[in-house]
């Protein structure tokens, strides 16, 4: 197991897996790492990534197939189901295997189509690599994981370049928001700035981006970091009541200079 889960969580997960895997189009089912959190943690949830070919049963059929639940909702595309089983939050995300094939191929070739990954980032690969498989119909999942282990250096270099450009863009927006006394844009640009600063460092270290929740803990443990980054990062995250925006902007400039110099 990649991580430990409680018996109650495993039992419910296996119940869902037994139902969903019976559909012929299902290729693989993986449990997200959020299931390893304490059940009292507000971030805890049973999240299943369901990879499929062609199609899956429609929403009404899925509702009837799932174990007893409440507070059901699905995404506008009908591919993300959310509900509660008792007090346990469950999310089931249906993902076409062909799309994963396409993204993995784009990453391997790292050519002109790489912009298709830039928009949503590498989190889709992070979930593939770090989730716990509970069902595999064929060798498709293992093949995807093997392909991701063979990504060329140019992939990481080009993705870093994409993210560095975004980091610098939001730094400029951050500075402009301070000059214009624009608190809304200040908040937005600061958030995107630090996100892309972290994303650059994940690419520099050859690691896929985790969920936003994982950024804070995982970026600090990366092998290659600029000198002083840990302290600047901690300071940047302080509430504005403790550190005014103008000072945060100065820290942001130090972060950018140190990252660009890596």
C-alpha positions in Angstrom: 0.0 0.0 0.0 1.2 3.5 -0.8 -0.5 4.8 2.4 -2.5 3.4 5.3 -6.3 3.8 5.4 -8.7 2.8 8.2 -10.7 -0.5 7.9 -14.0 1.4 7.6 -12.6 3.4 4.7 -11.2 0.3 3.0 -14.5 -1.5 3.5 -16.5 1.3 1.9 -13.9 1.8 -0.9 -14.1 -1.9 -1.8 -17.9 -1.8 -1.9 -17.8 1.0 -4.4 -15.0 -0.7 -6.4 -17.0 -3.9 -6.6 -20.0 -2.1 -8.1 -18.2 0.2 -10.5 -15.7 -2.4 -11.8 -18.6 -4.6 -12.9 -19.2 -2.1 -15.8 -17.4 -3.4 -18.9 -16.0 0.0 -19.8 -14.1 0.5 -16.6 -10.3 0.1 -17.0 -8.9 1.1 -13.6 -10.0 2.5 -10.2 -7.6 4.3 -7.9 -8.1 5.7 -4.4 -6.8 9.3 -3.8 -4.4 9.9 -0.9 -7.0 12.1 0.8 -8.5 8.9 2.2 -5.4 8.5 4.3 -6.2 11.6 6.4 -7.9 11.4 9.7 -11.6 11.1 9.3 -12.1 14.2 11.4 -9.8 16.2 9.1 -12.0 18.6 7.0 -10.0 17.5 3.9 -10.7 13.9 4.4 -12.7 12.2 1.6 -12.9 9.0 -0.3 -12.0 10.1 -3.8 -12.0 7.5 -6.5 -10.5 8.1 -10.0 -12.3 5.8 -12.4 -10.6 5.4 -15.8 -12.9 4.2 -18.5 -13.1 3.5 -22.3 -16.0 4.8 -24.5 -18.7 5.6 -21.9 -20.1 5.0 -18.4 -23.6 4.5 -17.2 -25.6 7.8 -17.0 -26.2 9.7 -13.8 -29.5 8.1 -13.0 -28.2 4.6 -13.4 -25.1 5.4 -11.2 -27.3 6.8 -8.4 -29.3 3.6 -8.3 -26.1 1.5 -8.3 -24.2 3.2 -5.5 -24.8 2.1 -1.9 -27.3 4.1 0.1 -26.2 7.8 0.2 -27.5 11.3 0.5 -26.8 14.9 -0.6 -26.0 13.7 -4.1 -24.7 16.1 -6.8 -22.9 15.7 -10.0 -20.8 18.1 -12.1 -22.3 19.9 -15.2 -20.6 17.3 -17.4 -21.9 14.5 -15.3 -18.5 13.0 -14.8 -17.9 13.9 -11.1 -20.3 12.6 -8.5 -20.3 13.9 -4.9 -22.3 12.6 -2.0 -22.3 11.4 1.6 -22.5 7.8 2.8 -23.5 8.4 6.4 -21.1 11.2 7.4 -18.3 10.1 5.0 -17.8 12.3 2.0 -17.4 10.4 -1.3 -16.3 11.7 -4.7 -16.1 9.6 -7.8 -14.4 11.1 -10.8 -14.8 9.4 -14.2 -11.8 10.0 -16.5 -11.6 8.8 -20.1 -8.5 6.6 -20.5 -8.0 8.0 -24.1 -7.5 11.4 -22.6 -4.8 10.1 -20.2 -3.2 8.4 -23.2 -3.1 11.7 -25.1 -1.7 13.7 -22.2 1.0 11.1 -21.5 2.0 11.1 -25.2 2.2 14.9 -25.3 4.4 14.9 -22.2 6.7 12.2 -23.7 7.2 14.1 -27.0 7.3 17.5 -25.3 6.7 19.2 -28.6 4.5 22.0 -29.7 1.4 20.5 -28.1 2.9 20.9 -24.6 0.7 23.9 -24.0 -2.3 21.5 -23.7 -0.7 20.4 -20.4 0.3 23.9 -19.2 -3.3 25.0 -18.6 -4.3 22.3 -16.1 -0.8 21.5 -15.0 0.7 18.1 -14.1 -1.7 17.3 -11.2 -3.4 14.7 -13.4 -0.1 12.8 -13.5 0.5 13.3 -9.8 -2.8 11.6 -9.1 -1.9 8.7 -11.4 1.4 8.2 -9.7 0.3 8.7 -6.1 -3.1 7.1 -5.9 -3.6 3.6 -4.7 -4.9 1.2 -7.4 -7.9 -0.9 -6.2 -8.9 -2.3 -9.6 -7.0 -2.9 -12.9 -8.7 -4.7 -15.8 -5.6 -4.9 -18.0 -2.1 -3.5 -18.0 -3.1 0.0 -19.1 -2.4 1.7 -15.7 1.0 0.1 -15.4 1.8 1.2 -18.9 0.9 4.8 -18.1 3.0 4.8 -15.0 6.0 3.3 -16.9 5.6 6.0 -19.6 5.6 8.7 -17.0 8.9 7.4 -15.6 10.5 8.0 -19.0 9.7 11.6 -19.4 12.6 13.4 -21.0 14.5 16.3 -19.4 13.1 18.7 -22.0 9.6 18.1 -20.5 10.6 19.4 -17.1 12.7 22.3 -18.7 9.8 23.5 -20.9 7.2 23.2 -18.2 9.4 25.1 -15.8 9.7 27.8 -18.5 5.9 28.0 -18.8 5.5 28.3 -15.1 8.3 30.8 -14.7 6.6 33.1 -17.3 3.3 32.9 -15.3 5.1 33.6 -12.0 6.7 36.7 -13.5 3.4 37.8 -15.0 1.6 37.6 -11.6 4.5 39.3 -9.9 3.9 42.3 -12.1 0.1 42.2 -11.4 0.9 42.0 -7.7 3.0 45.1 -7.8 0.4 47.0 -9.9 -2.4 46.1 -7.5 -0.4 47.7 -4.6 0.2 50.9 -6.6 -3.5 51.0 -7.5 -4.6 50.2 -4.0 -6.7 47.3 -5.5 -7.3 44.8 -2.7 -9.2 42.3 -4.9 -6.5 42.0 -7.6 -3.9 42.1 -4.9 -5.4 38.9 -3.3 -5.8 37.2 -6.7 -2.4 38.0 -8.1 -0.6 37.1 -4.8 -2.3 33.7 -4.8 -1.4 32.9 -8.4 2.1 34.3 -7.9 3.0 31.9 -5.1 1.2 29.0 -6.8 3.4 29.4 -9.9 6.5 30.0 -7.9 6.0 26.7 -6.2 5.1 25.0 -9.6 8.5 26.2 -11.0 10.3 24.5 -8.1 8.4 21.3 -8.6 9.4 21.2 -12.3 13.0 22.1 -11.3 13.0 19.0 -9.1 11.4 16.8 -11.7 8.2 16.3 -9.6 4.6 16.6 -10.6 2.5 19.2 -8.8 0.4 18.0 -5.9 -3.0 19.3 -5.0 -3.0 22.9 -3.7 -3.3 21.5 -0.2 -0.1 19.7 -0.8 1.9 22.6 -2.1 2.8 24.1 1.3 4.2 20.9 2.8 5.7 19.3 -0.2 7.5 22.4 -1.7 9.5 22.8 1.6 10.8 19.3 1.3 12.1 19.5 -2.3 15.8 18.7 -2.8 16.6 21.8 -4.8 15.5 25.1 -3.3 17.0 28.6 -3.5 18.9 29.6 -0.4 16.5 31.5 1.9 13.3 30.3 0.1 11.9 28.5 3.2 11.9 31.7 5.2 10.6 33.9 2.4 7.8 31.4 1.7 6.7 31.3 5.3 6.8 35.1 5.5 4.8 35.5 2.3 2.0 33.3 3.7 1.5 35.4 6.8 -1.8 37.3 7.0 -1.8 40.9 5.8 -2.4 42.0 9.3 1.0 40.8 10.2 2.8 41.7 7.0 1.5 44.5 4.8 1.2 43.9 1.0 4.1 46.2 0.2 6.4 44.1 2.3 5.0 40.9 0.7 5.8 42.4 -2.7 9.4 42.9 -1.7 9.6 39.3 -0.5 8.0 38.1 -3.8 10.7 39.9 -5.7 13.4 38.1 -3.7 11.7 34.8 -4.3 11.6 35.4 -8.1 15.2 36.4 -8.3 16.3 33.4 -6.3 14.2 31.0 -8.5 15.4 32.5 -11.8 19.0 32.1 -10.6 18.7 28.4 -10.0 
